[in-house]
Amino acid sequence: MRTEKGRCHCGAVEFEVDLENGFENIRRCNCSICSRKGAVMAGVPIERLRVVKGVDKLTLYQWNTKIARHYFCSICGIYTHHQRRSVPTEYGFNLACIIGIDMAAIGPIGSSNGAAQTLAPAAP
């Protein structure tokens, strides 16, 4: 197991991820929020991501079913991680936040079809 460190742009939020087999489940999602934020994400079980600085600086954004929990730095606005709706026992995290990562060296990036997930019915 190796630990990688990540942070937002301004450094107010820092996190660590414990990786068993390197970065796994690397993807872009086509749901309405992910397609707009444009992040390349990897995933880990919830217990393997820790916010080590700036928990009080994180802003939570939820919409629709309110199952997914998207976290952003309240100072610089960078998306750091989210609890996944499709797998609530996992966090997706922004690979570009990992300190020293070479995004060009990641290789092929998969995709997930979040847009196909059922939305909550509209309120009457």
Secondary structure, DSSP 4 states (H G I P E B T S, - for coil): -EEEEEE-SSSS-EEEEEESSSS-S-EEE-SHHHHHH---EEEEEGGGEEEEE-GGGEEEE--TTS-SEEEEETTT--EEEEE-SSSTTEEEEEGGGBTT--GGGS---EEE-GGGSPPPPPP-
